[in-house]
Amino acid sequence: MKDISPALEAHLALPLTTIATCWKATLDNGTVLGFTDHDRPLEVDGVVYISTAGYTASDVGTKNNLDVDDLEITGLLIGPSITEADLRAGLWDNAQIEIFQVNWADLSMGIMKMRVGWLGVVNQGRGIFKAELLGLMWRLQSTLVESTSAACRADLGDARCGVDLDALAVSGVVDGFSTTTLTLDDATRTEGVNEFAGGTVTFTSGANDGLTFEVKSSAVGDFTLQLPPPYTVAPGDTYSIEPGCDKARETCRDRYSNIVNFRGEPFLSGNDRLMQVGRR
């Protein structure tokens, strides 16, 4: 039984109702956005739920076997609320979503919560977006105990790794950007080939200010990104770039002199050893 007010419960029992569905998105940066399928905006608990960015939602799948509940939301890419650039920039990744229903004719009746979860895979195209909503069971699928691995399980610069990334980061100014190869050029950089492969570049000015992207490969003065920035990269944009790590034991030892913090087990026998058969 859902926790709703007696007034709203009585209204839902009527043959004709004035019910609207709302969903609130809380992004990682603290931005809160509200949307509704009603034909006019609604204000609930201080949040305005706009109706201009209409959406449709699939039936909610609830299971009794601890599988993740799922729901698909399809909506229009209508700025400034939801834009293709924001989706590509990852601003909606892992956003917390709350879906509830209200009596639009009498908002004082309160809300009836329908689902709480987080956005999973988000796709966009032809002026629309499709988002997967993962239920609370998704949080229970987090790994609590690590498995052994040949590669290091720490991330370069985190608390377990201990490498000071700030000391290794360098900054520069963009000379040019190739949209075909996603290559950022800076003639002043003199680092060697793949010195920053697997690292990240963060723009500190320009249209992409504050956005971070993974570096696929690097050469002297060139950095090829894994994904294209959502906004135009222009000459004169400034950036900060940090090196990466392939998580190999040799890299940890020879490049970063950090073998004492290596979090892998490269000498343990793997599945190939377990599958070997004895010789006669």
Solvent accessible surface area in square Angstrom, and as a share of the most:
residue,aa,sasa,rsa
1,M,198,0.88
2,K,89,0.38
3,D,138,0.72
4,I,28,0.14
5,S,38,0.24
6,P,113,0.71
7,A,50,0.39
8,L,1,0.01
9,E,79,0.36
10,A,62,0.48
11,H,19,0.08
12,L,58,0.29
13,A,85,0.66
14,L,95,0.47
15,P,133,0.84
16,L,153,0.76
17,T,59,0.34
18,T,38,0.22
19,I,47,0.24
20,A,3,0.02
21,T,28,0.17
22,C,0,0.00
23,W,3,0.01
24,K,44,0.19
25,A,0,0.00
26,T,45,0.26
27,L,14,0.07
28,D,111,0.58
29,N,101,0.52
30,G,51,0.49
31,T,57,0.33
32,V,67,0.38
33,L,42,0.21
34,G,5,0.05
35,F,1,0.00
36,T,1,0.00
37,D,80,0.42
38,H,25,0.11
39,D,125,0.65
40,R,113,0.41
41,P,74,0.47
42,L,4,0.02
43,E,106,0.47
44,V,14,0.08
45,D,132,0.69
46,G,64,0.61
47,V,32,0.18
48,V,78,0.45
49,Y,5,0.02
50,I,47,0.24
51,S,25,0.16
52,T,96,0.56
53,A,3,0.03
54,G,27,0.26
55,Y,26,0.10
56,T,95,0.55
57,A,53,0.41
58,S,55,0.36
59,D,135,0.70
60,V,58,0.33
61,G,25,0.24
62,T,95,0.55
63,K,88,0.37
64,N,154,0.79
65,N,91,0.47
66,L,124,0.62
67,D,61,0.32
68,V,28,0.16
69,D,17,0.09
70,D,64,0.33
71,L,8,0.04
72,E,84,0.38
73,I,0,0.00
74,T,35,0.20
75,G,4,0.03
76,L,84,0.42
77,L,34,0.17
78,I,60,0.31
79,G,46,0.44
80,P,130,0.82
81,S,18,0.11
82,I,3,0.01
83,T,39,0.23
84,E,85,0.38
85,A,25,0.20
86,D,28,0.14
87,L,17,0.09
88,R,106,0.39
89,A,23,0.18
90,G,26,0.25
91,L,59,0.29
92,W,7,0.03
93,D,80,0.41
94,N,59,0.30
95,A,0,0.00
96,Q,64,0.29
97,I,0,0.00
98,E,49,0.22
99,I,14,0.07
100,F,11,0.04
101,Q,39,0.17
102,V,1,0.00
103,N,4,0.02
104,W,82,0.29
105,A,67,0.52
106,D,56,0.29
107,L,63,0.31
108,S,102,0.66
109,M,36,0.16
110,G,29,0.28
111,I,48,0.25
112,M,22,0.10
113,K,125,0.53
114,M,59,0.26
115,R,52,0.19
116,V,42,0.24
117,G,0,0.00
118,W,32,0.11
119,L,9,0.04
120,G,25,0.24
121,V,94,0.54
122,V,33,0.19
123,N,89,0.46
124,Q,62,0.28
125,G,34,0.33
126,R,242,0.88
127,G,43,0.42
128,I,59,0.30
129,F,8,0.04
130,K,89,0.38
131,A,2,0.02
132,E,62,0.28
133,L,2,0.01
134,L,26,0.13
135,G,1,0.01
136,L,107,0.53
137,M,61,0.27
138,W,78,0.27
139,R,110,0.40
140,L,135,0.67
141,Q,110,0.49
142,S,69,0.45
143,T,115,0.67
144,L,167,0.83
145,V,121,0.70
146,E,87,0.39
147,S,86,0.56
148,T,95,0.55
149,S,37,0.24
150,A,68,0.53
151,A,47,0.36
152,C,18,0.11
153,R,72,0.26
154,A,3,0.02
155,D,86,0.45
156,L,31,0.16
157,G,31,0.29
158,D,51,0.26
159,A,107,0.83
160,R,85,0.31
161,C,11,0.07
162,G,54,0.52
163,V,21,0.12
164,D,87,0.45
165,L,36,0.18
166,D,121,0.63
167,A,77,0.59
168,L,71,0.35
169,A,32,0.25
170,V,40,0.23
171,S,76,0.49
172,G,14,0.13
173,V,72,0.41
174,V,2,0.01
175,D,75,0.39
176,G,17,0.17
177,F,42,0.17
178,S,38,0.24
179,T,108,0.63
180,T,125,0.73
181,T,79,0.46
182,L,32,0.16
183,T,19,0.11
184,L,0,0.00
185,D,47,0.25
186,D,1,0.01
187,A,91,0.71
188,T,101,0.59
189,R,44,0.16
190,T,112,0.65
191,E,38,0.17
192,G,35,0.33
193,V,111,0.64
194,N,73,0.38
195,E,66,0.30
196,F,5,0.02
197,A,29,0.22
198,G,41,0.39
199,G,3,0.02
200,T,49,0.28
201,V,0,0.00
202,T,41,0.24
203,F,1,0.00
204,T,70,0.41
205,S,38,0.25
206,G,42,0.40
207,A,64,0.50
208,N,1,0.00
209,D,86,0.44
210,G,55,0.53
211,L,29,0.14
212,T,74,0.43
213,F,21,0.09
214,E,88,0.40
215,V,0,0.00
216,K,122,0.52
217,S,41,0.27
218,S,7,0.05
219,A,43,0.33
220,V,90,0.52
221,G,6,0.05
222,D,52,0.27
223,F,2,0.01
224,T,32,0.19
225,L,3,0.01
226,Q,83,0.37
227,L,124,0.62
228,P,56,0.35
229,P,11,0.07
230,P,16,0.10
231,Y,74,0.28
232,T,108,0.63
233,V,15,0.08
234,A,42,0.33
235,P,98,0.62
236,G,45,0.43
237,D,13,0.07
238,T,45,0.26
239,Y,1,0.00
240,S,35,0.23
241,I,0,0.00
242,E,47,0.21
243,P,11,0.07
244,G,4,0.03
245,C,36,0.22
246,D,102,0.53
247,K,63,0.27
248,A,34,0.27
249,R,71,0.26
250,E,91,0.41
251,T,25,0.14
252,C,12,0.07
253,R,101,0.37
254,D,97,0.50
255,R,93,0.34
256,Y,31,0.12
257,S,98,0.63
258,N,15,0.08
259,I,71,0.36
260,V,131,0.75
261,N,44,0.22
262,F,29,0.12
263,R,90,0.33
264,G,13,0.13
265,E,52,0.23
266,P,51,0.32
267,F,164,0.68
268,L,106,0.53
269,S,74,0.48
270,G,35,0.34
271,N,112,0.57
272,D,106,0.55
273,R,147,0.54
274,L,143,0.71
275,M,154,0.69
276,Q,124,0.55
277,V,132,0.76
278,G,74,0.72
279,R,240,0.88
280,R,289,1.06
